[in-house]
Amino acid sequence: MNKYLYKFTDISIKHKLDLFDKLISPILNYASQVWGFAQGNSIERIHLQFCKRLLGIKKNTQNDFIYGELGRLNFQTIRYFNIVKYWIKLLHTDKNKYNRKVYNMLKLDTDLYPNKPNWCSLLKSFLCNLGFYDAWFFQDIGNVDIFLSCVKQRLNDNFIQNWNSRLANSSRALFYRNISNFRFQPYLNILNITKFRYSMARLRVSSHRLHIETGRWNKPRSTPINERVCTNCHILEDEFHFILECTLYSELRNIYIPTYFRNNPSMFKLIELFNTENRALVIKLGTYIQKAFEFRNALMYA
């Protein structure tokens, strides 16, 4: 699929993700209604590799940044939802069919041997953790559409809550958690020129070579944050400095960054700039980031 996507460069990011979900995900998660309680780390790795390729970022970029940029759930959460749908299907299946007989047998084993895990015991624990113990106890879910909608909403809420928690505790997310909101980011649709979109994504998810990031690569110990300074200004070279402060890019900044953001720059203004949905402003920001990266690389690696 990647080979064909290279030939059709006009396909949007959303359409590429849609193709992945329709062509690749069903293969990766085939019959996951049965085995879906397994973590499936290798399968999730394929999912994340594809997403990172779309964003044009490094393979070792923190995974939570990818979920946030694309507004995507992990496959484990999707498999949980499919398991619940399959369970509802079993509840409405004729009791003489083999799959329903196997289900009844496993449910009986769960009652007789509570310490011996099987598909039913895992499902019971999962439903209880989501707050749907009554559905398991009565083996009835009432209105199917409403129940599935509630399950889906709670799975989404749990994933986003855990995602926010991981960002809050991550040392790599110092910048990203200020600009992050869990959704498909507007710039991915607005920036049609690939190199501008890649540059924007790399800056947002810290997949760049500013000293705030490269300082952590030093071995055996990373450079202290207060020493990761700009070689020109001799102050911390982070995303804020790169966009709104560094004098190296003053000419570019005057061309592409509006006066409001350049005058009395602040973190508040930077967050506003990165979260804007104004098409013209997003294009100018993407252009500035790309050209500033090119200028910096020419100076640093000449």
C-alpha positions in Angstrom: 0.0 0.0 0.0 2.9 2.4 0.8 4.3 1.7 -2.7 1.0 2.9 -4.3 0.6 5.8 -2.0 3.9 7.2 -3.2 2.4 7.3 -6.7 -0.6 9.2 -5.6 0.8 12.2 -3.8 -2.5 14.2 -3.8 -4.3 11.8 -1.4 -4.9 13.5 1.9 -3.7 12.3 5.2 -7.3 11.4 6.3 -7.8 9.3 3.2 -4.5 7.5 3.7 -5.6 6.6 7.3 -8.9 5.6 5.9 -7.2 3.2 3.4 -5.1 1.8 6.2 -8.2 1.2 8.4 -10.1 -0.5 5.5 -7.2 -2.5 3.9 -4.6 -3.2 6.6 -6.3 -3.1 10.0 -8.8 -6.0 9.2 -5.8 -8.2 8.4 -3.8 -7.2 11.5 -6.8 -7.7 13.8 -8.4 -10.7 12.1 -10.5 -12.7 14.5 -9.5 -10.4 17.3 -12.9 -10.9 18.9 -11.4 -14.1 20.2 -7.8 -13.2 21.0 -8.3 -9.4 21.4 -7.5 -9.4 25.1 -3.8 -10.0 24.2 -1.7 -6.8 24.1 -0.6 -7.2 20.4 2.4 -5.0 20.8 3.8 -6.0 17.4 0.6 -5.2 15.7 0.5 -1.8 17.3 4.0 -1.2 16.2 2.9 -1.6 12.6 0.1 0.9 13.2 2.5 3.5 14.7 5.1 3.0 12.0 2.6 3.8 9.4 1.4 6.9 11.2 4.9 8.1 11.8 5.6 7.7 8.1 2.6 9.9 7.3 3.9 12.6 9.6 7.5 12.3 8.3 9.0 12.0 11.8 11.6 9.8 13.5 10.8 6.3 14.4 11.7 6.9 18.0 9.3 9.8 18.5 7.1 9.3 21.5 4.0 7.3 20.6 1.6 9.4 22.5 2.4 12.4 20.3 1.3 10.4 17.3 -2.0 9.4 18.8 -2.6 13.1 19.7 -1.6 14.5 16.4 -3.9 12.2 14.4 -6.6 11.8 17.0 -6.3 8.0 16.8 -7.0 5.3 19.4 -4.7 2.4 19.7 -5.8 -1.0 18.3 -6.2 -2.5 21.8 -9.0 -0.1 22.5 -10.6 -0.9 19.1 -10.3 -4.6 19.8 -12.0 -4.2 23.2 -15.0 -2.6 21.5 -15.1 -5.4 18.9 -15.1 -8.0 21.6 -18.1 -6.4 23.3 -19.9 -6.4 19.9 -19.1 -10.1 19.5 -20.4 -10.8 23.0 -23.7 -9.1 22.3 -23.9 -11.2 19.1 -23.4 -14.4 21.2 -26.1 -13.4 23.6 -28.6 -13.2 20.7 -27.3 -16.4 19.0 -29.4 -19.6 19.0 -28.4 -21.7 22.1 -28.0 -24.8 19.9 -25.2 -23.2 17.8 -21.6 -24.3 18.6 -20.3 -20.8 19.4 -23.1 -20.3 21.9 -22.4 -23.7 23.5 -18.7 -22.9 23.8 -19.6 -19.5 25.3 -21.9 -21.2 27.9 -19.2 -23.7 28.7 -16.6 -21.0 29.3 -19.1 -18.9 31.4 -19.7 -22.0 33.6 -16.0 -22.5 34.0 -15.7 -18.9 35.1 -18.2 -19.5 37.8 -16.7 -22.8 38.9 -13.1 -21.9 38.7 -12.8 -18.1 39.2 -9.0 -18.1 39.4 -8.6 -19.8 36.1 -8.6 -17.2 33.3 -10.5 -17.7 30.0 -12.3 -15.5 27.5 -15.4 -15.1 29.6 -13.5 -14.3 32.8 -11.5 -11.6 31.0 -14.7 -10.2 29.5 -16.3 -10.1 32.9 -13.4 -8.3 34.4 -13.3 -5.8 31.5 -17.0 -5.0 31.7 -16.7 -4.6 35.5 -13.8 -2.1 35.1 -15.9 -0.1 32.6 -18.8 0.0 35.0 -21.1 -2.5 33.3 -21.2 -5.3 35.8 -25.0 -5.4 35.7 -24.9 -6.2 32.0 -22.7 -9.2 32.7 -24.7 -10.3 35.8 -28.0 -10.3 33.9 -26.5 -11.4 30.6 -28.7 -8.7 29.0 -27.8 -5.2 27.7 -31.2 -3.7 26.9 -31.0 -1.5 23.9 -28.0 -2.6 21.8 -27.3 0.8 20.1 -27.4 2.7 23.4 -25.2 0.1 25.2 -22.6 0.1 22.4 -22.6 3.9 22.4 -21.9 4.0 26.1 -19.1 1.4 25.8 -17.5 3.3 23.0 -17.6 6.6 24.8 -16.1 5.1 28.0 -13.3 3.4 26.1 -12.5 6.7 24.3 -12.6 8.6 27.6 -10.4 6.1 29.3 -7.8 6.1 26.5 -7.7 10.0 26.4 -7.5 10.2 30.2 -4.6 7.8 30.2 -3.0 9.6 27.3 -3.2 12.9 29.2 -1.7 11.3 32.3 1.2 9.9 30.3 1.9 13.3 28.8 1.8 15.0 32.2 4.5 12.6 33.4 6.7 12.7 30.3 10.0 14.7 30.3 9.8 14.7 26.5 6.4 16.4 26.5 7.5 19.7 28.0 6.4 21.5 24.8 3.8 19.2 23.4 1.5 19.1 26.4 1.1 22.9 26.1 -0.1 22.7 22.5 -1.7 19.2 22.5 -5.4 18.5 22.2 -6.5 15.0 21.2 -7.9 15.4 17.6 -6.9 15.2 14.0 -4.8 18.4 13.8 -6.0 21.0 11.2 -2.6 21.7 9.7 -2.5 18.2 8.3 -5.2 19.1 5.9 -4.1 22.7 5.3 -0.5 22.1 4.5 -0.6 20.3 1.1 3.1 20.7 0.4 4.8 17.7 2.0 8.0 19.3 3.3 6.1 22.1 5.0 3.7 19.6 6.7 6.7 17.4 7.8 8.5 20.4 9.3 5.4 21.5 11.2 4.9 17.9 12.5 8.6 17.6 13.5 8.6 20.8 15.5 5.3 19.9 17.3 6.3 16.4 18.4 10.0 17.3 19.2 11.3 15.2 16.3 13.9 17.9 15.4 17.5 18.9 16.1 17.0 22.0 18.3 19.3 21.7 21.3 16.4 21.2 23.7 16.0 17.8 22.0 19.5 16.9 20.9 20.8 17.6 24.5 19.1 14.4 25.7 20.9 12.3 23.1 24.4 12.8 24.7 25.9 9.7 26.4 26.4 8.5 29.1 24.4 11.4 30.5 22.2 13.9 28.8 23.1 17.6 28.8 21.3 19.5 31.6 18.3 21.5 30.2 19.8 24.8 31.3 22.9 24.1 29.1 21.1 23.3 25.9 21.5 26.8 24.7 21.3 28.5 21.2 24.8 29.0 19.8 23.8 32.5 18.6 21.8 33.8 21.5 23.2 31.7 24.4 19.8 31.1 25.9 17.8 27.9 25.9 17.1 26.8 22.4 13.6 25.4 22.6 10.6 25.7 20.3 9.5 29.0 21.8 13.0 30.5 21.1 13.1 29.0 17.6 9.7 30.5 16.6 9.5 33.8 18.3 12.9 34.9 19.7 16.1 33.8 18.0 17.7 36.7 16.1 19.0 34.4 13.4 15.6 34.1 11.9 14.5 37.7 12.3 14.1 38.3 8.6 12.1 35.2 8.1 10.0 36.0 11.1 9.2 39.5 9.8 8.0 37.9 6.5 5.9 35.0 7.8 5.0 35.6 11.5 2.3 38.4 12.1 3.3 41.4 14.2 0.9 40.4 17.0 2.9 37.3 17.7 6.4 38.9 17.2 5.8 41.8 19.6 6.1 41.0 23.2 6.3 37.2 22.5 4.9 34.9 25.2 4.1 31.2 25.6 0.4 32.1 25.5 0.9 33.6 22.0 2.9 30.6 20.8 0.1 28.2 21.9 -2.4 30.4 20.1 -0.3 30.3 17.0 0.1 26.6 17.0 -3.6 26.0 17.6 -5.0 28.4 15.0 -7.2 27.0 12.2 -6.7 30.1 10.1 -5.5 28.7 6.7 -3.3 31.6 5.7 -1.6 31.7 9.1 -1.0 28.0 9.2 0.6 28.1 5.7 2.8 31.0 6.8 3.8 29.2 10.0 4.6 26.0 8.1 6.7 28.0 5.6 8.6 29.8 8.3 9.4 26.5 10.2 10.7 24.8 7.0 12.8 27.8 5.9 14.2 28.3 9.4 15.1 24.7 9.7 16.9 24.9 6.3 18.8 28.0 7.4 19.8 26.5 10.7 21.0 23.3 9.1 23.1 25.3 6.6 24.8 27.1 9.4 25.2 24.1 11.8 26.3 21.5 9.3 28.1 23.5 6.7 
